[in-house]
Amino acid sequence: MKFTDGYWMTRKGYRLLSPYEVHDVRVGARSITVYATHRKLENRGNTLNEPLMTMEFSSPMADVIRAKFYHHKGKLRQGPSSFDLLHTGNADVRIENNDRFVSLTSGDTTVTVTKRHPVQITYAYRSKKLTGSGTRSTAYVQAEDGVHYFREQLSLAVGETVYGLGERFTPFVKNGQVVEIWNEDGGTASEQAYKNVPFYVTNRGYGVFVNHPELVSFEIGSEAVSKAQFSVQGEQLEYYLIGGDTLKAVLGNYTSLTGKPALPPAWSYGLWLTTSFTTDYDEKTVTGFVEGMAARDLPLAVFHFDCFWMKEYEWCSFEWDERVFPDPAGMLSRLKARGLNICVWINPYIAQRSALFDEGMAGGYLLKRPDGSVWQWDLWQYGMGIVDFTNPAARRWFQDKLAALLDMGVDSFKTDFGERIPTDVVYSDGSDPMQMHNYYTQLYNQTVFELLEEKRGKGEAVLFARSATAGGQRFPVHWGGDCEATYESMAESLRGGLSLGLSGFGFWSHDIGGFEQSSSPDLYKRWVQFGLLSSHSRLHGSTSYRVPWLYDEEAVDVLRFFTKLKLRLMPYLFGQAASTSEAGLPLMRAMVLEFGDDPACDYLDRQYMLGDSLLVAPIFNSEGQSFYYLPRGTWTHFLSGEQVQGGGWRNERYDYFSLPLYVRENRLIPVGSEDTRPDYDYTDGVTLHLFALQDRSTASALVPDTEGKIRFSVSASRRGNEIKLESEGKAKGWSLVLRGISAVASVEDGQAEATELGMRIVPSSGDSVVIRLSD
């Protein structure tokens, strides 16, 4: 919401009441409460007929400051009044209260409020100011129509850039944008978003989380160009200022507050193939695709059945269309015998022609209108009703229908939709429809994810979800929604994924080749490179199939090359995924997250880090031209072995079997011996690739099992021309390749042999190897 008319004036119909001076401070054991007037008190009469602003500051965990502002505290807020947070109590804090200010410190993060006019709220990490609000920034807004608001404006420093706010396909840096936190089905080509998260981070190393599930309006350096502004309707505002010593630490603190991403099972990182959306298919078609992939040596991990596995006009009935799938249980058994996992499409809507509609209506499982009738419309499906997930009985009913599919052999669900949730409805638990609009998807995905954990066990649950809000990262994986088959849409998809990663989400995917229309062979092959170097990889479309031989034979070869590359990288990728789940960091990382001290990385949105070691720069043009940036240090191209010095831009041309794929210096990357499936024994014949180990530096690699537990580790330390390797745990044979080094002087407790990429070291015995390099 915008309330001002330029710098000096307020928009007609609004009155802004901001804190003028502090009237009183009450210090609790772990919190402070500040009462501020809206004008100077010249006499006791000024205390009559005037409001106060109440500002409470506390901390739920170290380095997180909770700010809660009230006008009328007794105003009832129907649920969900806030997000489901994991830390809701008060942490230990240090409080200082004197004549000039009052402050509260949690960990190394401090909020300070000055007592005299003008009231200033300042947030700092150690001795560094992060942000703050001052004159006319914090405001209770009275509107002539009786609908009131709370607004906060936090300062933006010179050169400060803002990221996040969910999966947004608009420019990566949010400065200058107006962002409405309101889930909508707008595709990837608009300012609307499927996944709206009222949380942002900046390159100054802090985050702001607005704890309101309802509509939150952000004006980032737009209404006031040096402010990040946010506002909500009502009598109160609650937000969290999140500090940390790095941007990674800030994201870690935020996900400690809202939830860490679950670790998707190892099989889910392989290649997914779908029927596509409106194409014609039956069991013969599906079998033909699967056999075609196998005949061409294209490793396939998951087959997905999109909408028309059910009859048209009956979504969702959760019943197979017997006209094209007369023996679904037998078909699934035959597919699983080929080593495939199975995913089917669902959504939370029940069409009137579905056999479940009458059942849901009779049981009170569907959202209702205020008059008690079932809420329905014809958008998407005729007579569509919506499951009421605030009703525990409805959640169990919905889960029971899905459980029958799991018993049949289904392994995962694509939880589509969940954004177009009406506000003229009545919820079973009395929730406010405005506050439930964004939060609905949380209950929807949680319902399905918890069923998968119940039936398959923890560590085996995975969704392919489109909609989300804050905390939705707990139920991965999410994909980018409906993109077009263009290079522009490929780039906007990546922007959305990087924004989502900086909003606390760990795992993300996209439709390889684009969803709408059909891609050219050129675009398909470039998108395959990007897709197989993403967290999760799915071939999916709308009106055409996505099997590669329908493009050209080279597309088959490109898909094979990058699928097998990803499978060989699984020891590294799954180790990084386990770290993502533990630390709350995205697997696909914006450059600013890894290189926050390099200002050239602030705006980079056409390249990313895959984990903490691999740099990926997809190619977004038909000429194969790549213009990308390497931060300072020695970088080694993973495929070619070429070593280059960073600290600048590079402009190169690549064929379809390569792209900028670089490894940072001082990195040890475990590469597996298997390239036919993603879930194998990563310690069996693992090869550790050592990249540009500098003098007096150390590199390490952790090799997990398929549950994410570390089973084997190797560290390499260099002193001068000597490299010492030390290992822990057990591996079924392992070796090391010194990338960029073609000769060594000697090896103790091992043997050396030259390879195309560098010198291979095979340990003879024991847990340590000493390598002496040639001068």
Disulfide bonds with the S-S distance in Angstrom:
none
